[in-house]
Amino acid sequence: MLLAVYLKRLVVCHAPRLLLVLVATGCNLEQDIDIELPVAPAQLVAECYLLPGQVPRLSVTETVPYLSTPQPAVPTDVSVVLTLPNGQKRLLQFRPGLDKLTRKFYTHIGQQVLVAKPGDTFTLDVQDTQGRHLTGTATMPTRVPLDTVEWKFNDKSGEDRKAYLLAKFQDPAATADFYRLMIHKDSISDNAERDFELDDRLTNGQQMTLGTSYRFSSGDTLLVTLYHLDEPYYRFLQSLEDARNANGNPFAQPAAIRSTVRGGVGVFTILSEDRRTVIIK
């Protein structure tokens, strides 16, 4: 595969009296170069977020070349096994669909509701007929509840009258903890109004407060969800954001995705959440 790279050069010419000037005419400032990009073998990509009380679902796709059509490649010869904390193995069936709640696409689904408690460890095993083998391990964090969700309006009137929202929770002491706070309007299937990721390096054992700008109107229904994350998933989210910011930016340092799985790419985690639904009024 060839990549056309457009290069511009500044040419500095010596003028009389030893002054340096930039010559805008008479210099060829453009040059096309063909670079042959190496083609890496396709890897399995897994995305699995286990949630207690729900049937396990995950998507298994595979990587595609950087400049290829942005369409997911879905292998159909993949077997997926989820190992429970008690050692019991459950086969997830290949039955592609769309999660109506999260609006996420999945390729494999279980048959029974997941039962899990903090400290439980699950193992994911994904294999195909080509010999590719992806594995992952995840332990459910403790549940950290939201203490308070409150809001306050500004002093304006009419359409300019808006409220900000504050969410408060107590960070456990003597442990390293990682969080994600998401605020959705009306439904979690829509894009989040706000999405915070943070750790407790500077606030260990203290009450933590996260807030928004004045952006909500009277009558808005908000779903405020606090996720207590394990560290691998937190690092995955951070690397994902870094990669987005670096993509297409010639001044950014290249960033690699820090997967939580081995033998491929992706994320396997179990979510520990607390959610409040509030109506701004």
Secondary structure, 3 states (H helix, E strand, C coil): CEEEEEEECCCEEECHHHCEEECCCCCCCEEEEEEECCCCCCCEEEEEEECCCCCCEEEEEECCCCCCCCCCECCCCEEEEEECCCCCEEEEEEEEEECCCCCCEEEEECCCCCCCCCCCEEEEEEEECCCCEEEEEEECCCCCCEEEEEEEECCCCHHHCCEEEEEEEECCCCCCCEEEEEEEECCCCCCCCEEEEEECCCCCCCEEEEECCCCECCCCEEEEEEEEECHHHHHHHHHHHHHHHHCCCCCCCCCCCCCCEECCEEEEEECEEEEEEEECC
